[in-house]
Amino acid sequence: MLSSISPNDRFKLAKEALDSGRGEEALDQLLSLEAIIGQHIAVVHLQALALRSLQREAEADAKFLLARRIEQPPFDPYVCANHAALQEKLGRIADAAKSFDEAWNRAPERADLGMARIRFIHRQFGEKAAIAAFDAMTAMFPDSTALRHQYALFLQKIDQTAQALQETDRLLSLNPKLGGPLHLKARLELDGGCGDAVASYMAAKHHDPSDFSVTQGLAAAIWNRDGTESALHFLDQELEQQPEWLDGWRLRARIAWQSGQTDEALSGYQRACSRLPINDMLWMARLEDVAKMEGYTKSIEIALQRADLLDLPPLLRGALAEITSATGDFKKADALFESLDGQQVPHINYIRHLIRKHQYDEALEIAEHHAIQFNDMDSWVYVWTLWRVLEDPRLDWLNAQDRLVTYVDLPDFHLLQSQLAQKLNHLHGKMTQNPFDQSPRGGTQTDGHLFARIDPEIVKLRSMIQDAIMQAVADLPPVDQTHPFLSGPRHTLRYTGSWSIRLQNSGFHEAHYHSQGWMSSALYVSLPYTLGTSVDTAEGWLELGKPPNDLGLDLEPLALIEPKVGRLALFPSILWHGTRPFPAGERLTIAFDIKAVE
């Protein structure tokens, strides 16, 4: 009977219920416990956490206040820290800052509390304030390798590569055999374009030979320093020992392809699948990548070498349903989709198939379900597209009075343009053709995170565009918690990816989107003389909102942006974007994605 349960056991039951996501059950247990022992700090604290988990924030806040009022020494710092997290969510930033400070002051030696406080400072007050907080912590605990490792990782995250390397070197001076910092140093040198990344990756691999992420980084470093043949030779040796290393086969194909070795990119997958004939993940990677390299028909031909399409495993049938749909064989695609159980159907693939068949209402129903119920950004792309097709009245709300797209002409860009173009052209030098899994056609794309580099030109550019980005964000419509683009926080932003694209004669970008970003961009570094000069021609212009041709939709762009040297275009990452071909010359750009610090 419940009455026979001891207070300690009842508390454990409540905590287990809360940890399992059963907040109401936890509250029931705690209410019974409170009737027995009164208002105990641990009980009240857990009640606050349970109420917070149920989104009953006002009640949770009251319980946190009660817990802090009745608390007696020794004080539990997590009461303050958990209250601080709720206060931040409620928008009471000053109160949250005080609560985080109190939590840290109670237990400055607890790294998790210190990191929670610093992440809050970064979100709310920016990079400089977070760095100052880290400096205070490292001064208090100068020999803490865990703290210094977190500091170096933070500096890496905000693209302060040179400072991150300094912190990593200090860390390794305390203990030269730490695996995480060894890998971090190598990664920083590779991304930053400095030091000897190959040697650093070798040291990290010697420490942990089984870490595939280290091996992958070493292959990229060898490619960067020694060229394609050396990188492929290294990967072949590794894959001979670890044939099930899927990311290794994908990296091998990408390196060979971007270096112009098309046959080598394809033959690697062929050898892998011959060796592992029933590895479905490997086969799916091969079929998807071959479709991008050689076309949909070639991918289907390869699949048929293994079995009839309908006899393949569900994972492969799901991928081939989209590939077959893209060829226009809707009957075969229907059969493949129908052969799958509901949970096995890739919903985006099926939405695209329904659009091609002009079954827009059914496609929209699926897209809206995933977009609204799960805030799935991929689905929001197709909701946006289908609302345009169906002339849905909600489109005005989604378009936000056409205030989601803007551009800025950077006033001092001409002072940097020549050196920046020279640096970017050097980085493009080892590439022969566009990556098969990205949007450029007829050009090349740099590898890695461009803004992590320590080159003076790149560092100056990051500084130059910062004010323009913040002004564009400030000019957006107010926050709307139901809008896929306007719902998120905006106060502290970070780059989630950055790269350069060099397009040549008739080059263009296929229409695409970035579901992992929030705001995307195009910055024009140098341009050909053959660009269009009006919307009537618009050769080489940026198209926003026009879906890819393979969907068969007759939608015009929502916006066209004329390229100008030094012009920075900014737009939602989930908005289709591509470019029109231009007749001749070279078009050099930089692109990046940003999103709020979470």
C-alpha positions in Angstrom: 0.0 0.0 0.0 1.1 3.6 -0.6 1.0 4.4 3.1 3.7 1.8 3.7 6.2 3.5 1.4 9.0 5.3 3.4 9.5 9.0 2.7 12.9 8.3 1.1 11.4 5.7 -1.2 8.6 8.0 -2.1 11.0 10.7 -3.0 13.0 8.3 -5.2 9.7 7.3 -6.9 8.9 11.0 -7.6 12.4 11.6 -9.0 12.2 8.5 -11.2 8.9 9.7 -12.5 10.2 13.1 -13.3 13.4 11.8 -15.0 11.1 9.6 -17.2 9.0 12.5 -18.2 6.0 11.8 -16.0 5.7 15.1 -14.3 2.1 14.7 -13.1 2.9 11.4 -11.4 6.0 13.1 -9.8 3.8 15.9 -8.4 1.3 13.4 -6.9 4.1 11.5 -5.1 5.5 14.8 -3.8 2.2 16.0 -2.6 1.7 12.9 -0.6 5.3 13.2 0.8 4.7 16.9 1.7 1.6 15.8 3.7 3.9 13.5 5.8 7.1 15.6 6.3 6.0 19.1 5.5 7.8 21.7 3.4 11.3 20.1 3.0 13.7 21.9 0.7 14.4 18.8 -1.5 10.7 18.2 -2.0 9.9 21.8 -2.8 12.8 21.9 -5.3 11.6 18.8 -7.0 8.1 20.2 -7.2 9.4 23.2 -8.9 11.2 21.1 -11.5 8.1 19.0 -12.1 6.0 22.1 -12.6 8.6 23.5 -15.0 8.6 20.2 -17.0 4.8 20.6 -17.4 5.1 24.2 -18.7 3.4 25.5 -15.5 6.0 28.2 -15.2 4.2 30.6 -12.9 3.6 27.8 -10.3 7.2 26.6 -10.8 8.6 30.1 -10.2 6.6 30.3 -6.9 7.9 26.9 -5.8 11.5 28.0 -6.6 11.0 31.2 -4.5 9.6 29.1 -1.7 12.6 26.7 -1.9 15.1 29.6 -1.7 13.2 31.1 1.2 13.1 28.0 3.4 16.6 26.7 2.5 19.1 26.3 5.3 22.9 25.7 5.2 24.5 23.8 3.5 22.9 25.5 0.5 22.2 23.5 -2.7 23.6 25.6 -5.6 21.3 23.8 -8.0 18.2 25.4 -6.5 19.5 28.8 -7.7 20.8 27.4 -11.0 17.5 25.7 -11.9 15.6 28.8 -10.9 17.9 30.9 -13.0 17.1 28.8 -16.1 13.4 29.4 -15.5 13.9 33.1 -15.0 15.7 33.3 -18.3 12.9 31.5 -20.1 10.4 34.0 -18.5 12.5 36.9 -19.8 13.6 38.1 -16.3 17.2 38.3 -17.4 18.5 40.5 -14.5 17.0 38.0 -12.0 18.5 35.1 -13.9 21.9 36.7 -13.8 21.7 37.2 -10.1 20.6 33.6 -9.6 23.3 32.1 -11.8 25.9 34.3 -9.9 24.6 33.0 -6.6 24.7 29.4 -7.7 28.3 29.8 -8.9 29.4 31.6 -5.7 28.0 28.8 -3.6 30.0 26.2 -5.5 32.6 27.7 -7.8 34.4 24.4 -8.1 31.5 22.7 -9.8 32.3 22.9 -13.5 28.7 22.2 -14.7 27.4 25.2 -12.8 30.2 27.4 -14.1 29.5 26.3 -17.7 25.7 26.8 -17.3 26.4 30.4 -16.1 28.8 31.1 -18.9 26.4 29.8 -21.5 23.8 32.1 -20.1 26.2 35.0 -20.2 27.0 34.2 -23.8 23.4 34.0 -24.8 22.3 37.2 -23.1 25.4 39.4 -23.1 27.6 38.3 -25.9 31.1 36.9 -26.6 33.1 39.5 -24.8 31.2 39.0 -21.5 31.5 35.2 -21.8 35.3 35.5 -22.4 35.6 37.7 -19.3 33.7 35.2 -17.3 35.9 32.4 -18.5 39.0 34.4 -17.7 37.7 34.9 -14.1 37.1 31.2 -13.7 40.5 30.1 -15.1 42.2 32.6 -12.9 40.5 31.0 -9.9 41.3 27.4 -11.1 44.5 27.8 -13.2 45.3 24.1 -13.2 41.9 22.8 -14.1 42.3 20.9 -17.4 38.6 20.3 -17.6 37.9 24.1 -17.4 40.6 25.0 -19.8 39.3 22.4 -22.3 35.8 23.9 -22.1 37.3 27.4 -22.6 39.1 26.3 -25.7 36.0 24.6 -27.1 34.0 27.8 -26.5 36.7 29.9 -28.3 36.5 27.4 -31.2 32.7 27.7 -31.3 32.9 31.5 -31.7 35.6 31.2 -34.3 38.4 32.7 -32.2 40.8 30.2 -33.6 44.1 31.9 -32.6 42.9 32.3 -29.0 41.6 28.7 -28.9 45.0 27.4 -30.0 46.7 29.4 -27.3 44.4 28.0 -24.7 44.8 24.5 -26.0 48.6 24.8 -25.8 48.3 25.9 -22.2 46.1 22.9 -21.6 48.5 20.5 -23.2 51.4 22.0 -21.2 49.5 20.9 -18.1 49.0 17.4 -19.5 50.3 16.6 -23.0 48.5 13.3 -23.2 44.9 14.4 -23.1 43.0 13.0 -26.1 40.3 15.6 -26.4 42.8 18.6 -26.4 45.1 16.8 -28.8 42.2 16.4 -31.3 41.0 19.9 -30.7 44.5 21.3 -31.5 44.6 19.4 -34.8 41.1 20.5 -35.7 41.9 24.2 -34.9 45.0 24.0 -37.1 43.1 22.4 -40.0 40.2 24.9 -39.8 42.4 27.8 -39.1 44.9 27.2 -41.9 47.8 27.3 -39.6 50.4 25.1 -37.9 51.0 21.5 -38.9 47.6 19.9 -38.8 48.9 16.6 -40.2 51.4 16.2 -37.3 48.8 17.2 -34.8 46.3 14.7 -36.1 48.9 12.0 -36.1 49.5 12.7 -32.4 45.8 12.6 -31.7 45.4 9.3 -33.7 48.4 7.8 -31.8 46.5 8.5 -28.6 43.2 7.0 -29.8 43.5 5.0 -33.1 39.9 3.9 -32.9 38.4 7.5 -33.1 37.0 7.8 -36.6 36.6 11.5 -36.3 40.3 11.9 -35.8 41.0 9.6 -38.8 38.6 11.7 -40.9 40.3 14.9 -39.9 43.7 13.4 -40.7 42.6 12.5 -44.2 41.3 16.1 -44.7 44.6 17.5 -43.4 46.6 15.2 -45.7 44.5 16.3 -48.7 45.0 19.9 -47.8 48.8 19.6 -47.4 49.9 16.8 -49.7 47.2 16.5 -52.3 44.6 14.1 -53.6 46.7 11.0 -54.2 48.2 11.0 -50.7 44.7 11.5 -49.2 43.2 8.7 -51.2 46.2 6.4 -50.4 45.7 7.1 -46.7 42.0 6.5 -46.8 42.4 3.2 -48.8 44.8 1.9 -46.1 42.3 2.8 -43.3 39.3 1.5 -45.2 41.1 -1.8 -45.8 41.3 -2.2 -42.1 37.8 -0.7 -41.3 35.6 -1.4 -44.3 32.4 -0.5 -42.4 33.5 3.0 -41.8 30.8 4.7 -43.8 32.0 8.3 -43.4 35.4 7.2 -44.7 33.9 6.0 -48.0 31.8 9.2 -48.3 34.9 11.3 -47.7 36.9 9.3 -50.2 34.2 9.8 -52.9 34.1 13.6 -52.1 37.8 14.1 -52.3 38.1 12.2 -55.5 35.2 13.9 -57.1 36.2 17.5 -56.2 39.7 16.7 -57.5 38.2 15.8 -60.9 38.7 12.0 -60.5 35.1 11.0 -61.3 35.9 7.3 -62.0 37.8 7.0 -58.7 34.9 8.5 -56.8 32.6 5.9 -58.2 34.9 2.9 -58.0 35.5 3.3 -54.3 31.8 2.7 -53.6 31.8 -0.2 -56.0 34.7 -1.9 -54.1 33.0 -1.2 -50.8 29.7 -2.7 -51.8 31.4 -5.7 -53.3 33.1 -6.3 -50.0 30.0 -5.6 -47.9 27.1 -6.6 -50.2 24.4 -6.4 -47.5 25.4 -3.3 -45.7 22.3 -1.2 -46.3 23.7 2.1 -44.9 26.7 1.8 -47.3 24.4 1.0 -50.2 22.1 3.9 -49.4 25.1 6.3 -49.3 26.3 4.9 -52.7 22.9 5.2 -54.3 22.3 8.8 -53.1 25.8 10.0 -54.0 25.8 8.3 -57.4 22.4 10.0 -58.1 24.1 13.4 -57.4 27.3 12.5 -59.4 26.0 10.5 -62.4 22.2 11.1 -62.3 19.1 9.3 -61.1 19.1 6.7 -63.9 22.6 5.5 -63.1 21.7 5.1 -59.4 18.7 2.9 -60.3 20.9 0.8 -62.5 23.3 0.2 -59.7 20.4 -0.7 -57.3 19.1 -3.3 -59.8 22.5 -5.0 -59.7 21.6 -6.0 -56.1 18.0 -6.9 -56.6 14.7 -5.8 -58.1 13.8 -2.5 -56.5 10.8 -3.8 -54.6 12.8 -6.7 -53.2 15.4 -4.4 -51.6 15.4 -3.6 -47.8 13.1 -0.8 -46.6 15.9 1.6 -46.1 16.9 1.4 -49.7 13.3 1.4 -51.0 12.8 4.7 -49.2 15.8 6.3 -50.9 14.9 4.8 -54.3 11.3 6.0 -54.1 12.5 9.6 -54.2 15.2 8.8 -56.9 12.6 7.1 -59.1 10.1 9.9 -58.6 12.7 12.4 -59.8 13.0 10.5 -63.1 9.3 10.9 -63.7 8.4 7.2 -63.2 5.6 7.9 -60.8 4.1 4.4 -61.1 7.3 2.7 -59.9 7.7 5.4 -57.2 4.2 4.8 -56.0 4.9 1.1 -55.7 8.0 1.8 -53.7 6.3 4.2 -51.3 3.4 1.9 -50.9 5.7 -1.0 -50.0 6.9 0.8 -46.9 5.2 0.9 -43.5 4.1 4.3 -42.3 7.2 4.8 -40.1 9.5 3.8 -42.9 8.4 6.5 -45.3 10.8 9.5 -45.4 8.2 12.2 -45.2 10.1 14.8 -47.1 10.7 12.4 -50.0 7.0 11.6 -50.1 6.0 15.3 -50.0 8.3 15.9 -53.0 6.8 13.0 -54.8 3.2 14.3 -54.2 4.2 17.7 -55.4 5.5 16.2 -58.7 2.2 14.5 -59.1 0.3 17.8 -58.4 -1.3 16.3 -55.3 -0.8 19.5 -53.5 -3.5 19.2 -50.8 -2.2 15.8 -49.6 1.4 17.1 -49.7 0.4 20.1 -47.6 -1.4 18.0 -45.0 1.8 16.0 -44.4 4.1 19.1 -44.5 1.9 21.1 -42.1 1.7 18.2 -39.6 5.5 17.9 -39.3 6.1 21.7 -39.5 3.5 22.7 -36.9 3.6 19.7 -34.6 7.4 19.2 -34.5 8.7 22.6 -35.8 10.5 20.6 -38.5 12.3 23.2 -40.7 12.5 20.9 -43.7 8.8 20.6 -43.7 8.4 24.4 -43.3 10.2 24.8 -46.6 7.4 22.8 -48.3 4.6 24.5 -46.4 6.0 27.8 -47.7 6.1 26.5 -51.2 2.7 24.8 -51.1 1.0 27.9 -49.6 2.2 29.8 -52.6 0.9 27.1 -55.0 -2.5 27.0 -53.3 -2.7 30.8 -52.7 -3.3 30.1 -49.0 -4.3 33.3 -47.1 -1.8 32.5 -44.4 1.0 33.3 -46.9 0.9 37.0 -46.0 1.7 36.1 -42.4 4.6 33.8 -43.5 6.0 36.4 -45.9 5.9 39.0 -43.1 5.1 41.9 -45.4 8.2 41.0 -47.5 10.5 42.1 -44.6 12.5 38.9 -44.4 14.9 39.6 -47.2 17.4 42.4 -47.3 20.8 43.4 -48.6 23.5 45.8 -47.4 26.3 47.4 -49.5 29.4 47.3 -47.2 30.9 50.8 -47.3 34.5 49.9 -46.8 34.6 46.6 -48.7 36.7 48.1 -51.5 39.6 48.4 -49.0 39.7 44.6 -48.6 38.4 43.3 -51.9 41.7 42.7 -53.7 43.5 40.9 -50.9 40.3 38.9 -50.1 39.8 37.8 -53.7 43.5 36.7 -53.9 43.2 34.6 -50.7 39.9 33.0 -51.8 41.3 32.1 -55.2 44.2 30.4 -53.5 41.8 28.3 -51.4 39.9 27.3 -54.5 43.2 26.2 -56.2 43.1 22.5 -55.2 39.5 22.1 -56.3 38.6 21.0 -59.8 34.9 20.8 -59.7 31.9 21.5 -57.5 31.1 19.1 -54.6 28.4 16.7 -55.8 26.4 17.1 -52.6 26.2 20.9 -52.7 24.4 23.5 -54.9 27.1 25.0 -57.2 27.2 23.8 -60.8 30.1 24.9 -62.9 32.5 25.9 -60.2 34.2 25.0 -57.0 33.5 25.4 -53.2 36.0 25.7 -50.5 36.4 23.0 -47.8 35.9 23.6 -44.1 34.6 26.5 -42.1 36.0 29.6 -43.8 35.5 32.0 -40.9 37.6 29.8 -38.6 40.7 30.7 -40.6 43.2 33.1 -39.0 44.2 34.8 -42.3 44.1 38.6 -41.8 41.7 39.1 -44.7 39.2 36.6 -43.3 39.4 38.1 -39.8 38.9 41.6 -41.1 35.9 40.5 -43.2 34.2 38.9 -40.1 34.6 42.2 -38.3 33.3 44.2 -41.3 30.1 42.3 -41.7 29.2 42.0 -38.1 27.5 45.4 -37.8 25.6 44.8 -41.1 24.2 41.5 -39.8 23.1 43.0 -36.5 21.4 45.9 -38.2 19.5 43.5 -40.6 18.4 41.4 -37.6 17.3 44.5 -35.7 15.2 45.6 -38.7 13.2 42.3 -38.8 9.6 42.2 -37.7 8.9 41.6 -34.0 9.3 38.1 -32.5 6.4 35.8 -33.4 6.6 32.5 -31.5 4.5 30.6 -34.1 6.6 31.8 -37.1 9.3 29.4 -38.3 11.8 32.3 -38.9 10.7 35.1 -36.5 10.2 32.9 -33.5 13.8 32.4 -32.3 16.0 34.5 -30.0 18.2 37.1 -31.8 20.4 38.8 -29.3 23.5 36.6 -29.7 24.3 35.0 -33.0 27.0 32.6 -34.2 28.1 31.3 -37.5 27.1 27.7 -38.2 29.0 27.4 -41.5 30.9 29.5 -44.0 32.5 28.9 -47.3 33.4 30.5 -50.7 32.0 29.6 -54.1 33.8 30.3 -57.4 31.5 29.9 -60.4 32.7 30.1 -64.0 31.3 30.3 -67.5 27.5 29.5 -67.3 27.9 28.5 -63.6 24.9 28.7 -61.3 23.5 27.5 -58.0 20.6 25.0 -58.0 17.7 26.0 -55.8 18.2 24.7 -52.3 17.8 25.6 -48.6 19.6 25.2 -45.3 17.4 23.6 -42.7 20.2 23.7 -40.0 20.6 27.5 -40.4 18.4 30.5 -39.4 19.7 33.2 -41.7 21.7 32.7 -44.8 23.7 35.0 -47.0 25.6 35.8 -50.2 28.5 38.3 -50.2 29.8 39.3 -53.6 33.6 39.5 -53.8 34.3 39.7 -57.5 31.9 39.5 -60.5 32.0 39.0 -64.3 31.2 41.8 -66.7 28.5 39.6 -68.3 25.9 39.8 -65.5 22.4 41.1 -66.3 21.7 44.7 -65.4 17.9 44.5 -65.1 15.2 42.1 -63.8 14.3 41.4 -67.5 17.5 39.6 -68.1 19.0 39.1 -64.6 21.9 36.7 -65.6 23.8 35.7 -62.5 21.3 37.2 -60.1 20.2 35.7 -56.8 16.7 34.1 -56.9 14.8 33.7 -53.6 11.7 31.6 -53.2 11.8 29.8 -56.6 11.8 26.0 -56.0 14.0 23.6 -57.9 13.0 22.6 -61.4 12.6 18.9 -60.6 9.5 19.7 -58.5 7.8 20.9 -61.7 6.3 24.0 -60.2 5.7 27.2 -62.1 6.5 29.7 -59.3 8.4 32.9 -59.9 11.0 34.1 -57.3 9.7 36.0 -54.4 12.7 38.3 -54.8 15.6 38.9 -57.1 18.8 40.5 -55.9 21.3 42.1 -58.2 24.9 41.2 -57.4 27.3 44.1 -56.7 30.8 43.8 -55.4 30.6 44.3 -51.6 26.9 43.6 -51.5 25.7 41.3 -48.7 22.3 39.6 -49.2 20.6 38.1 -46.1 17.5 35.9 -46.1 15.8 33.1 -44.2 17.7 29.8 -44.5 14.5 27.9 -45.2 13.7 30.1 -48.2 14.6 28.4 -51.5 17.6 30.2 -53.0 19.6 29.7 -56.2 21.2 31.8 -59.0 20.7 32.2 -62.7 23.6 31.3 -65.1 25.7 34.0 -66.6 27.3 33.8 -70.0 31.0 34.1 -69.2 33.6 35.1 -66.7 34.1 34.3 -63.0 31.8 35.0 -60.0 33.5 34.8 -56.5 31.3 34.9 -53.4 31.2 34.1 -49.8 28.3 32.5 -48.0 27.5 31.8 -44.4 24.7 30.7 -42.1 24.0 32.1 -38.7 21.7 31.2 -35.9 21.1 32.2 -32.3 23.2 30.8 -29.5 21.0 28.2 -27.8 
